[in-house]
Amino acid sequence: MTKHPGTGGRVTVAGIVEQLMYEMGRTQGYITPDCISDFTTGSTEHAGTDVVRVSGIKGQPATDSYKVSISYSAGYKAVGSLVYSWPEAYDKAKAADAILRRRLGALGFRIR
């Protein structure tokens, strides 16, 4: 893990571990797009200025559903992103698009 040069701050092992633990909550069963990760099996090491290497993370097969966060316009502005990793990132994105359109359509929402 790293950052763009000149963007301020720093990347450290302690910072990466803290952020990973804060974000996921369930370190032995964190649901990702590709699998269920067990971050207790991994290790981190300093690999250079603002570079931390994360390795050895084991996982289980993916769930039979997708994890999605969504919002709607109600006087507030929000930004969201969906990330698809290789392999087959494009196919995963197309599948997620179809699922979201079908589910939102069932709720009466129209997507432009």
KAUR-V559169 format. One record per residue. OMEGA is omega as a letter, one per 40 degrees, with the letter a starting at -180 (NA if undefined). Layout:
omega=(OMEGA | OMEGA)
This chain:
omega=(a | i | i | i | i | a | i | a | i | i | i | i | a | i | i | i | i | a | i | a | i | a | a | i | a | a | a | a | a | a | i | i | a | a | i | a | i | a | i | i | a | i | i | i | i | a | i | i | a | i | i | i | i | a | i | a | a | a | i | i | i | i | i | i | a | i | a | i | a | i | i | a | i | a | i | i | i | i | i | i | i | a | i | a | i | e | i | a | a | i | i | i | i | i | i | i | a | i | a | i | i | a | i | i | i | i | i | i | i | i | i | NA)
